[in-house]
Amino acid sequence: MGKTGEANASPVLFFGGRFRWYKTIMLRADPFAVAVAVLYWCLIACWLSILIFYWREHRRLTRLTPMVGTMLVVVFLDGARTLLESVYFGTWYTARTGVFPRYLWDTLAEPRFVLIPKVINLLAALTIIGVLVRRWFPDLRAETARQRNTERLYGELQEYHEELKQAQESRDALAHMIVHDMRTPLTSVISGLQTVQTLGDDAPDLREEFVEGALGGANRLLTMVNDLLDISKMESGEMALHRERFAVAGVLDDAARLVDPLLRAKNLTLRREEAAFPVLIEADREKVRRVLVNLLGNAIKFTPDNGAITLRADPDPTTAGLIRVSVTDTGAGIAPEHQARIFDKFYQVKPGASAGGVASTGLGLSFCKMAVEAHGGTIGVESAPGKGSRFWFTLPAATPEVAPVPAGAGAAVAA
């Protein structure tokens, strides 16, 4: 029983003795040294926890961006340096309190050992500089380039969004304009036919006038429908040109005859200026006629009552082998910012902004551009607000026909 009691009491005596020893040391120790030692060991615990966290999360965090990985390396190196420095000075101050052997206080206070944390600081600083030079600045340049590329793509996306928004607005406006433009000639056709039906055989002159008005409305409606269909065919490459050799004067006559009711309705004068000799082209006659009708229709639409329109056709003065046809009006003119896009599909000059307050579908000029370019020609406009407009296009002139040489003519000349 005595031995068992001594065995059970020995741990209590041991720990009790150690506690009294630590208590005695703490009572004798410098309070400042104790506070500093406790502070350093708290720093050691904090930095050790941070480094363990960085070590465990390093792979996951480096997947974000290369710069995050570089920053983690720099922070890890700085944390390891701080941890080693804290261990050194924490051991030093703890030895001063007497918890660690006192000889450590004297040993670690020697200049050669004090250099250890300084050398560690220097090595850590050089390593961090090396990491920054080799990884941080290249990663920074790459990240800056990626950011600029992202901003560029975002800007392009914004532009595409605006274009899509404008296209949707144009689609809605187009639907309204098509309905409006189709309703006007349909109304002209229906009212003219109803008037003719009411008049019967009476007033033949008046009846002829209403028939012409109805035919003009029907032709305008047919032109609009043909423009819609042909633009679609040209865009898909399905439009075929039926080329033939003909005089430009003949197609000018056809176009003038078709727009004559519109000219008379506004009391407009159509002047013709042509070369003294026949001008021949080789093209699709129907397409050229419709181009002229579209250009003349626009000129009539934007020219005030009692105005004048000039239709001119002659060889191109700047390029040999081309025929230039132009339609000049005395309307309100077109502002420069609209001239570059006026031939775009569905593009419309805002009513009232140098357009005489007249709205349109924006299909006629688009058809003209596609039809002229399909023939290998060009189209353009010269205009200024308040000074009217001059629309022109060029087409290749027809090659001169070579008369066949009669059989035997060569022999006769040789003889």
DRENDO-1510 file (C-alpha; in Angstrom, 1 decimal, always signed):
<recs>
REC; n; res; u; v; w
REC; 1; MET; +0.0; +0.0; +0.0 .
REC; 2; GLY; +2.9; +2.4; +0.8 .
REC; 3; LYS; +4.5; +1.9; -2.6 .
REC; 4; THR; +1.2; +2.4; -4.4 .
REC; 5; GLY; +0.6; +5.6; -2.5 .
REC; 6; GLU; +4.1; +6.8; -3.4 .
REC; 7; ALA; +3.6; +5.9; -7.1 .
REC; 8; ASN; +0.3; +7.8; -7.3 .
REC; 9; ALA; +1.7; +10.8; -5.5 .
REC; 10; SER; +4.9; +11.1; -7.6 .
REC; 11; PRO; +3.2; +12.8; -10.8 .
REC; 12; VAL; +1.4; +15.3; -8.5 .
REC; 13; LEU; +4.7; +16.1; -6.8 .
REC; 14; PHE; +6.4; +16.3; -10.3 .
REC; 15; PHE; +3.9; +18.7; -11.9 .
REC; 16; GLY; +3.5; +20.6; -8.7 .
REC; 17; GLY; +7.2; +21.1; -8.5 .
REC; 18; ARG; +7.4; +22.2; -12.1 .
REC; 19; PHE; +4.5; +24.7; -11.6 .
REC; 20; ARG; +6.3; +26.2; -8.6 .
REC; 21; TRP; +9.5; +26.4; -10.7 .
REC; 22; TYR; +7.7; +28.3; -13.6 .
REC; 23; LYS; +5.9; +30.5; -11.0 .
REC; 24; THR; +9.2; +31.3; -9.4 .
REC; 25; ILE; +10.8; +32.1; -12.8 .
REC; 26; MET; +7.9; +34.3; -13.9 .
REC; 27; LEU; +8.0; +36.2; -10.6 .
REC; 28; ARG; +11.7; +36.8; -11.0 .
REC; 29; ALA; +11.6; +37.5; -14.8 .
REC; 30; ASP; +11.5; +40.9; -16.4 .
REC; 31; PRO; +7.9; +41.8; -17.1 .
REC; 32; PHE; +8.9; +43.5; -20.4 .
REC; 33; ALA; +10.8; +40.3; -21.5 .
REC; 34; VAL; +7.8; +38.2; -20.7 .
REC; 35; ALA; +5.4; +40.5; -22.7 .
REC; 36; VAL; +7.7; +40.5; -25.7 .
REC; 37; ALA; +8.2; +36.7; -25.6 .
REC; 38; VAL; +4.4; +36.2; -25.4 .
REC; 39; LEU; +3.9; +38.6; -28.3 .
REC; 40; TYR; +6.5; +36.8; -30.5 .
REC; 41; TRP; +5.0; +33.4; -29.8 .
REC; 42; CYS; +1.5; +34.8; -30.7 .
REC; 43; LEU; +3.1; +36.0; -34.0 .
REC; 44; ILE; +4.6; +32.6; -34.6 .
REC; 45; ALA; +1.2; +30.9; -34.1 .
REC; 46; CYS; -0.5; +33.4; -36.4 .
REC; 47; TRP; +2.1; +33.2; -39.2 .
REC; 48; LEU; +2.2; +29.4; -38.9 .
REC; 49; SER; -1.6; +29.2; -39.4 .
REC; 50; ILE; -1.4; +31.6; -42.4 .
REC; 51; LEU; +1.4; +29.6; -44.1 .
REC; 52; ILE; -0.5; +26.3; -43.5 .
REC; 53; PHE; -3.6; +27.9; -45.1 .
REC; 54; TYR; -1.6; +29.2; -48.1 .
REC; 55; TRP; +0.0; +25.8; -48.5 .
REC; 56; ARG; -3.3; +24.0; -48.5 .
REC; 57; GLU; -5.1; +26.5; -50.8 .
REC; 58; HIS; -2.3; +27.3; -53.1 .
REC; 59; ARG; -3.4; +25.0; -56.0 .
REC; 60; ARG; -7.0; +26.2; -55.9 .
REC; 61; LEU; -6.1; +29.9; -55.7 .
REC; 62; THR; -3.5; +29.7; -58.5 .
REC; 63; ARG; -6.3; +28.5; -60.9 .
REC; 64; LEU; -7.8; +32.0; -60.8 .
REC; 65; THR; -5.1; +34.0; -62.6 .
REC; 66; PRO; -1.3; +33.7; -62.9 .
REC; 67; MET; -0.9; +37.0; -60.9 .
REC; 68; VAL; -2.8; +35.5; -57.9 .
REC; 69; GLY; -0.3; +32.6; -58.0 .
REC; 70; THR; +2.7; +35.0; -58.1 .
REC; 71; MET; +1.2; +37.0; -55.2 .
REC; 72; LEU; +0.8; +33.9; -53.2 .
REC; 73; VAL; +4.4; +33.0; -53.7 .
REC; 74; VAL; +5.5; +36.4; -52.6 .
REC; 75; VAL; +3.3; +36.4; -49.5 .
REC; 76; PHE; +4.4; +32.8; -48.7 .
REC; 77; LEU; +8.1; +33.9; -48.8 .
REC; 78; ASP; +7.4; +37.0; -46.8 .
REC; 79; GLY; +5.5; +34.9; -44.2 .
REC; 80; ALA; +8.2; +32.3; -43.9 .
REC; 81; ARG; +10.8; +35.1; -43.4 .
REC; 82; THR; +8.6; +36.7; -40.7 .
REC; 83; LEU; +8.0; +33.3; -39.1 .
REC; 84; LEU; +11.8; +32.5; -38.9 .
REC; 85; GLU; +12.6; +35.9; -37.6 .
REC; 86; SER; +9.8; +35.6; -34.9 .
REC; 87; VAL; +11.1; +32.2; -33.9 .
REC; 88; TYR; +14.6; +33.6; -33.4 .
REC; 89; PHE; +13.6; +36.6; -31.3 .
REC; 90; GLY; +10.8; +34.7; -29.6 .
REC; 91; THR; +13.5; +32.1; -28.4 .
REC; 92; TRP; +15.8; +34.9; -27.4 .
REC; 93; TYR; +13.3; +36.7; -25.2 .
REC; 94; THR; +11.9; +33.5; -23.8 .
REC; 95; ALA; +15.5; +32.5; -22.7 .
REC; 96; ARG; +15.7; +35.9; -21.1 .
REC; 97; THR; +12.6; +35.1; -19.0 .
REC; 98; GLY; +14.3; +31.8; -17.8 .
REC; 99; VAL; +11.8; +29.5; -19.5 .
REC; 100; PHE; +14.5; +28.4; -21.9 .
REC; 101; PRO; +18.1; +27.9; -20.8 .
REC; 102; ARG; +19.8; +31.2; -20.0 .
REC; 103; TYR; +22.7; +30.4; -22.2 .
REC; 104; LEU; +20.5; +30.9; -25.3 .
REC; 105; TRP; +20.0; +34.5; -24.3 .
REC; 106; ASP; +23.7; +35.1; -24.3 .
REC; 107; THR; +24.4; +33.0; -27.4 .
REC; 108; LEU; +21.6; +34.6; -29.6 .
REC; 109; ALA; +22.7; +38.0; -28.5 .
REC; 110; GLU; +26.1; +37.6; -30.1 .
REC; 111; PRO; +26.5; +39.6; -33.3 .
REC; 112; ARG; +27.3; +36.6; -35.5 .
REC; 113; PHE; +24.0; +35.0; -34.5 .
REC; 114; VAL; +22.1; +38.3; -34.8 .
REC; 115; LEU; +23.2; +38.3; -38.4 .
REC; 116; ILE; +21.1; +35.2; -39.0 .
REC; 117; PRO; +17.7; +36.9; -39.2 .
REC; 118; LYS; +19.2; +39.7; -41.2 .
REC; 119; VAL; +20.7; +37.3; -43.7 .
REC; 120; ILE; +17.3; +35.5; -43.9 .
REC; 121; ASN; +15.6; +38.9; -44.6 .
REC; 122; LEU; +18.1; +39.7; -47.3 .
REC; 123; LEU; +17.7; +36.3; -49.0 .
REC; 124; ALA; +13.9; +36.6; -48.8 .
REC; 125; ALA; +14.0; +40.1; -50.3 .
REC; 126; LEU; +16.2; +38.9; -53.1 .
REC; 127; THR; +14.0; +35.9; -53.8 .
REC; 128; ILE; +10.9; +38.1; -53.8 .
REC; 129; ILE; +12.6; +40.5; -56.3 .
REC; 130; GLY; +13.5; +37.6; -58.5 .
REC; 131; VAL; +9.9; +36.3; -58.4 .
REC; 132; LEU; +8.6; +39.7; -59.3 .
REC; 133; VAL; +11.1; +40.2; -62.2 .
REC; 134; ARG; +10.5; +36.7; -63.6 .
REC; 135; ARG; +6.8; +36.2; -63.0 .
REC; 136; TRP; +5.0; +39.3; -61.7 .
REC; 137; PHE; +5.9; +41.8; -64.4 .
REC; 138; PRO; +5.3; +39.4; -67.3 .
REC; 139; ASP; +2.1; +38.3; -65.8 .
REC; 140; LEU; +1.1; +41.9; -65.3 .
REC; 141; ARG; +1.7; +42.7; -68.9 .
REC; 142; ALA; -0.2; +39.6; -70.0 .
REC; 143; GLU; -3.0; +40.5; -67.6 .
REC; 144; THR; -3.1; +44.0; -69.0 .
REC; 145; ALA; -3.2; +42.7; -72.5 .
REC; 146; ARG; -6.1; +40.3; -71.6 .
REC; 147; GLN; -7.9; +43.2; -69.9 .
REC; 148; ARG; -7.5; +45.4; -73.0 .
REC; 149; ASN; -8.7; +42.5; -75.2 .
REC; 150; THR; -11.7; +42.0; -72.9 .
REC; 151; GLU; -12.5; +45.7; -73.1 .
REC; 152; ARG; -12.1; +45.6; -76.9 .
REC; 153; LEU; -14.4; +42.6; -77.1 .
REC; 154; TYR; -16.9; +44.3; -74.8 .
REC; 155; GLY; -16.8; +47.4; -76.9 .
REC; 156; GLU; -17.4; +45.3; -80.1 .
REC; 157; LEU; -20.2; +43.5; -78.3 .
REC; 158; GLN; -21.7; +46.9; -77.4 .
REC; 159; GLU; -21.4; +48.0; -81.0 .
REC; 160; TYR; -23.1; +44.7; -82.2 .
REC; 161; HIS; -25.8; +45.2; -79.6 .
REC; 162; GLU; -26.4; +48.8; -80.9 .
REC; 163; GLU; -26.4; +47.6; -84.5 .
REC; 164; LEU; -28.9; +44.8; -83.6 .
REC; 165; LYS; -31.0; +47.3; -81.8 .
REC; 166; GLN; -30.9; +49.7; -84.8 .
REC; 167; ALA; -31.7; +46.7; -87.1 .
REC; 168; GLN; -34.8; +45.9; -85.0 .
REC; 169; GLU; -35.9; +49.5; -85.0 .
REC; 170; SER; -35.3; +49.6; -88.8 .
REC; 171; ARG; -37.3; +46.4; -89.2 .
REC; 172; ASP; -40.2; +47.9; -87.3 .
REC; 173; ALA; -39.9; +51.2; -89.2 .
REC; 174; LEU; -39.7; +49.2; -92.4 .
REC; 175; ALA; -42.9; +47.4; -91.7 .
REC; 176; HIS; -44.6; +50.7; -91.1 .
REC; 177; MET; -43.1; +52.3; -94.2 .
REC; 178; ILE; -44.0; +49.3; -96.5 .
REC; 179; VAL; -47.6; +49.3; -95.3 .
REC; 180; HIS; -47.8; +53.1; -95.7 .
REC; 181; ASP; -46.1; +53.1; -99.1 .
REC; 182; MET; -48.2; +50.2; -100.4 .
REC; 183; ARG; -51.4; +51.8; -99.1 .
REC; 184; THR; -50.8; +55.0; -101.0 .
REC; 185; PRO; -50.6; +53.5; -104.5 .
REC; 186; LEU; -53.4; +51.0; -103.7 .
REC; 187; THR; -55.6; +53.9; -102.6 .
REC; 188; SER; -54.8; +55.6; -105.9 .
REC; 189; VAL; -55.7; +52.5; -107.9 .
REC; 190; ILE; -58.9; +51.8; -106.0 .
REC; 191; SER; -60.1; +55.4; -106.0 .
REC; 192; GLY; -59.3; +55.9; -109.7 .
REC; 193; LEU; -61.1; +52.7; -110.7 .
REC; 194; GLN; -64.1; +53.5; -108.5 .
REC; 195; THR; -64.3; +57.0; -110.1 .
REC; 196; VAL; -64.1; +55.5; -113.6 .
REC; 197; GLN; -66.8; +53.1; -112.7 .
REC; 198; THR; -69.0; +55.9; -111.4 .
REC; 199; LEU; -68.4; +58.1; -114.5 .
REC; 200; GLY; -69.2; +55.4; -116.9 .
REC; 201; ASP; -69.1; +56.8; -120.5 .
REC; 202; ASP; -69.5; +60.4; -119.4 .
REC; 203; ALA; -66.5; +62.7; -119.3 .
REC; 204; PRO; -64.0; +60.6; -121.3 .
REC; 205; ASP; -61.1; +63.1; -120.6 .
REC; 206; LEU; -61.6; +62.9; -116.9 .
REC; 207; ARG; -62.0; +59.1; -117.0 .
REC; 208; GLU; -58.7; +58.8; -118.9 .
REC; 209; GLU; -57.0; +61.0; -116.3 .
REC; 210; PHE; -58.2; +58.7; -113.4 .
REC; 211; VAL; -57.1; +55.6; -115.4 .
REC; 212; GLU; -53.6; +57.0; -115.8 .
REC; 213; GLY; -53.5; +57.8; -112.1 .
REC; 214; ALA; -54.6; +54.2; -111.3 .
REC; 215; LEU; -52.0; +52.8; -113.6 .
REC; 216; GLY; -49.3; +55.0; -112.1 .
REC; 217; GLY; -50.2; +53.8; -108.6 .
REC; 218; ALA; -50.2; +50.2; -109.8 .
REC; 219; ASN; -46.8; +50.6; -111.4 .
REC; 220; ARG; -45.4; +52.2; -108.2 .
REC; 221; LEU; -46.7; +49.2; -106.2 .
REC; 222; LEU; -45.3; +46.8; -108.7 .
REC; 223; THR; -41.9; +48.5; -108.6 .
REC; 224; MET; -41.8; +48.3; -104.8 .
REC; 225; VAL; -42.7; +44.6; -104.8 .
REC; 226; ASN; -40.1; +43.9; -107.5 .
REC; 227; ASP; -37.4; +45.8; -105.5 .
REC; 228; LEU; -38.1; +43.7; -102.5 .
REC; 229; LEU; -37.9; +40.4; -104.5 .
REC; 230; ASP; -34.9; +41.5; -106.5 .
REC; 231; ILE; -32.8; +42.7; -103.5 .
REC; 232; SER; -33.4; +39.3; -101.9 .
REC; 233; LYS; -32.3; +37.5; -105.1 .
REC; 234; MET; -29.2; +39.7; -105.5 .
REC; 235; GLU; -28.1; +39.1; -102.0 .
REC; 236; SER; -28.4; +35.3; -102.4 .
REC; 237; GLY; -26.7; +35.5; -105.8 .
REC; 238; GLU; -29.7; +34.1; -107.7 .
REC; 239; MET; -30.4; +37.2; -109.8 .
REC; 240; ALA; -29.6; +36.6; -113.5 .
REC; 241; LEU; -28.9; +39.5; -115.9 .
REC; 242; HIS; -30.4; +39.3; -119.4 .
REC; 243; ARG; -27.9; +41.5; -121.3 .
REC; 244; GLU; -28.7; +43.0; -124.6 .
REC; 245; ARG; -27.3; +45.8; -126.8 .
REC; 246; PHE; -29.5; +48.9; -126.9 .
REC; 247; ALA; -29.4; +52.7; -127.1 .
REC; 248; VAL; -29.6; +54.6; -123.8 .
REC; 249; ALA; -32.1; +57.0; -125.3 .
REC; 250; GLY; -34.7; +54.3; -125.6 .
REC; 251; VAL; -34.6; +53.3; -121.9 .
REC; 252; LEU; -34.7; +57.0; -121.0 .
REC; 253; ASP; -37.9; +57.4; -123.0 .
REC; 254; ASP; -39.4; +54.4; -121.2 .
REC; 255; ALA; -38.5; +55.7; -117.8 .
REC; 256; ALA; -39.8; +59.2; -118.6 .
REC; 257; ARG; -43.1; +57.8; -119.8 .
REC; 258; LEU; -43.6; +55.8; -116.6 .
REC; 259; VAL; -43.1; +58.8; -114.3 .
REC; 260; ASP; -44.9; +61.3; -116.5 .
REC; 261; PRO; -48.1; +61.1; -114.3 .
REC; 262; LEU; -46.1; +61.9; -111.2 .
REC; 263; LEU; -44.4; +64.8; -113.0 .
REC; 264; ARG; -47.7; +66.3; -114.1 .
REC; 265; ALA; -49.2; +65.8; -110.6 .
REC; 266; LYS; -46.6; +68.3; -109.2 .
REC; 267; ASN; -46.2; +70.4; -112.4 .
REC; 268; LEU; -42.6; +69.4; -112.7 .
REC; 269; THR; -40.4; +69.9; -115.8 .
REC; 270; LEU; -38.2; +67.1; -117.0 .
REC; 271; ARG; -35.3; +68.2; -119.1 .
REC; 272; ARG; -33.3; +65.8; -121.3 .
REC; 273; GLU; -29.6; +66.2; -122.1 .
REC; 274; GLU; -28.0; +63.6; -124.3 .
REC; 275; ALA; -25.0; +63.2; -126.5 .
REC; 276; ALA; -25.2; +64.2; -130.1 .
REC; 277; PHE; -24.5; +60.7; -131.2 .
REC; 278; PRO; -26.2; +57.4; -130.2 .
REC; 279; VAL; -25.0; +56.1; -126.9 .
REC; 280; LEU; -25.1; +52.3; -126.7 .
REC; 281; ILE; -24.7; +50.0; -123.7 .
REC; 282; GLU; -24.9; +46.2; -123.2 .
REC; 283; ALA; -27.0; +45.5; -120.1 .
REC; 284; ASP; -30.2; +44.2; -118.7 .
REC; 285; ARG; -32.7; +46.7; -120.2 .
REC; 286; GLU; -35.4; +46.0; -117.6 .
REC; 287; LYS; -33.0; +46.5; -114.7 .
REC; 288; VAL; -31.6; +49.7; -116.1 .
REC; 289; ARG; -35.1; +51.0; -116.7 .
REC; 290; ARG; -36.1; +50.3; -113.1 .
REC; 291; VAL; -32.9; +52.0; -111.8 .
REC; 292; LEU; -33.9; +55.1; -113.8 .
REC; 293; VAL; -37.5; +55.0; -112.6 .
REC; 294; ASN; -36.3; +54.7; -108.9 .
REC; 295; LEU; -33.9; +57.7; -109.3 .
REC; 296; LEU; -36.6; +59.8; -111.1 .
REC; 297; GLY; -39.2; +58.8; -108.5 .
REC; 298; ASN; -36.9; +60.0; -105.7 .
REC; 299; ALA; -36.2; +63.2; -107.6 .
REC; 300; ILE; -39.9; +63.8; -108.1 .
REC; 301; LYS; -40.6; +63.0; -104.4 .
REC; 302; PHE; -38.1; +65.5; -103.1 .
REC; 303; THR; -38.6; +68.3; -105.6 .
REC; 304; PRO; -41.1; +71.0; -104.7 .
REC; 305; ASP; -44.0; +71.8; -107.0 .
REC; 306; ASN; -43.2; +73.7; -110.2 .
REC; 307; GLY; -39.6; +72.6; -110.0 .
REC; 308; ALA; -37.3; +71.0; -112.6 .
REC; 309; ILE; -35.5; +67.7; -113.0 .
REC; 310; THR; -32.6; +67.1; -115.4 .
REC; 311; LEU; -32.0; +63.6; -117.0 .
REC; 312; ARG; -28.6; +63.4; -118.7 .
REC; 313; ALA; -26.8; +60.5; -120.5 .
REC; 314; ASP; -23.4; +60.8; -122.2 .
REC; 315; PRO; -19.9; +59.1; -122.1 .
REC; 316; ASP; -18.1; +59.4; -118.8 .
REC; 317; PRO; -15.7; +62.3; -119.0 .
REC; 318; THR; -13.2; +60.7; -116.5 .
REC; 319; THR; -13.1; +57.0; -117.6 .
REC; 320; ALA; -13.2; +55.7; -121.2 .
REC; 321; GLY; -15.5; +52.9; -122.0 .
REC; 322; LEU; -18.2; +54.0; -119.5 .
REC; 323; ILE; -21.6; +55.7; -120.0 .
REC; 324; ARG; -22.7; +58.0; -117.2 .
REC; 325; VAL; -26.4; +58.6; -116.5 .
REC; 326; SER; -27.5; +61.3; -114.0 .
REC; 327; VAL; -30.7; +62.6; -112.5 .
REC; 328; THR; -30.5; +66.1; -111.0 .
REC; 329; ASP; -33.3; +67.7; -109.0 .
REC; 330; THR; -33.9; +71.1; -107.3 .
REC; 331; GLY; -35.0; +69.6; -104.0 .
REC; 332; ALA; -33.9; +70.2; -100.4 .
REC; 333; GLY; -30.6; +68.3; -100.8 .
REC; 334; ILE; -29.0; +65.7; -98.6 .
REC; 335; ALA; -26.8; +66.4; -95.6 .
REC; 336; PRO; -23.2; +65.0; -95.9 .
REC; 337; GLU; -23.6; +62.6; -93.0 .
REC; 338; HIS; -26.4; +60.8; -94.8 .
REC; 339; GLN; -24.7; +60.6; -98.3 .
REC; 340; ALA; -22.3; +57.8; -97.3 .
REC; 341; ARG; -25.1; +55.5; -96.2 .
REC; 342; ILE; -28.0; +56.5; -98.4 .
REC; 343; PHE; -27.5; +53.4; -100.6 .
REC; 344; ASP; -27.6; +51.0; -97.6 .
REC; 345; LYS; -30.4; +48.6; -97.3 .
REC; 346; PHE; -33.4; +50.1; -95.3 .
REC; 347; TYR; -31.4; +53.2; -94.5 .
REC; 348; GLN; -33.7; +56.2; -94.2 .
REC; 349; VAL; -32.9; +59.9; -94.0 .
REC; 350; LYS; -35.0; +61.3; -91.1 .
REC; 351; PRO; -38.0; +63.2; -92.4 .
REC; 352; GLY; -37.4; +66.9; -92.2 .
REC; 353; ALA; -33.6; +66.6; -92.0 .
REC; 354; SER; -32.9; +67.8; -95.5 .
REC; 355; ALA; -35.4; +65.3; -96.9 .
REC; 356; GLY; -38.3; +67.5; -97.4 .
REC; 357; GLY; -40.2; +65.8; -94.6 .
REC; 358; VAL; -40.8; +62.7; -96.9 .
REC; 359; ALA; -40.2; +59.2; -95.5 .
REC; 360; SER; -39.5; +56.1; -97.6 .
REC; 361; THR; -38.7; +52.4; -97.1 .
REC; 362; GLY; -35.0; +52.9; -98.1 .
REC; 363; LEU; -35.2; +50.0; -100.7 .
REC; 364; GLY; -35.2; +51.8; -104.0 .
REC; 365; LEU; -31.6; +53.2; -103.8 .
REC; 366; SER; -30.4; +49.9; -102.3 .
REC; 367; PHE; -31.8; +48.1; -105.4 .
REC; 368; CYS; -30.2; +50.7; -107.7 .
REC; 369; LYS; -26.8; +50.1; -106.1 .
REC; 370; MET; -27.0; +46.4; -106.4 .
REC; 371; ALA; -28.3; +46.4; -110.0 .
REC; 372; VAL; -25.6; +48.9; -111.2 .
REC; 373; GLU; -22.7; +47.0; -109.4 .
REC; 374; ALA; -24.0; +43.7; -110.9 .
REC; 375; HIS; -23.4; +45.3; -114.3 .
REC; 376; GLY; -19.8; +46.3; -113.3 .
REC; 377; GLY; -20.7; +50.0; -112.8 .
REC; 378; THR; -20.7; +52.4; -110.0 .
REC; 379; ILE; -23.3; +54.7; -108.4 .
REC; 380; GLY; -23.0; +57.9; -106.3 .
REC; 381; VAL; -24.6; +61.1; -105.2 .
REC; 382; GLU; -23.5; +64.8; -105.2 .
REC; 383; SER; -25.6; +67.0; -102.9 .
REC; 384; ALA; -25.7; +69.8; -100.4 .
REC; 385; PRO; -28.6; +71.0; -98.2 .
REC; 386; GLY; -30.7; +73.6; -100.0 .
REC; 387; LYS; -29.0; +73.0; -103.4 .
REC; 388; GLY; -30.6; +69.9; -104.7 .
REC; 389; SER; -29.1; +66.5; -105.5 .
REC; 390; ARG; -27.5; +64.8; -108.4 .
REC; 391; PHE; -27.6; +61.0; -108.5 .
REC; 392; TRP; -25.4; +59.3; -111.1 .
REC; 393; PHE; -24.4; +55.9; -112.2 .
REC; 394; THR; -22.1; +54.4; -114.8 .
REC; 395; LEU; -22.4; +51.4; -117.0 .
REC; 396; PRO; -20.0; +49.8; -119.5 .
REC; 397; ALA; -20.5; +51.0; -123.0 .
REC; 398; ALA; -21.3; +48.5; -125.7 .
REC; 399; THR; -18.3; +47.3; -127.7 .
REC; 400; PRO; -18.4; +48.4; -131.3 .
REC; 401; GLU; -19.7; +45.8; -133.7 .
REC; 402; VAL; -17.1; +44.6; -136.2 .
REC; 403; ALA; -18.5; +44.1; -139.7 .
REC; 404; PRO; -17.8; +40.6; -141.1 .
REC; 405; VAL; -15.3; +40.5; -143.9 .
REC; 406; PRO; -16.8; +39.2; -147.1 .
REC; 407; ALA; -15.3; +36.0; -148.5 .
REC; 408; GLY; -12.5; +36.6; -151.0 .
REC; 409; ALA; -11.9; +40.2; -149.9 .
REC; 410; GLY; -8.4; +39.4; -148.7 .
REC; 411; ALA; -7.5; +37.7; -151.9 .
REC; 412; ALA; -8.7; +40.7; -153.9 .
REC; 413; VAL; -6.6; +43.1; -151.8 .
REC; 414; ALA; -3.6; +40.8; -152.2 .
REC; 415; ALA; -4.0; +40.8; -155.9 .
</recs>
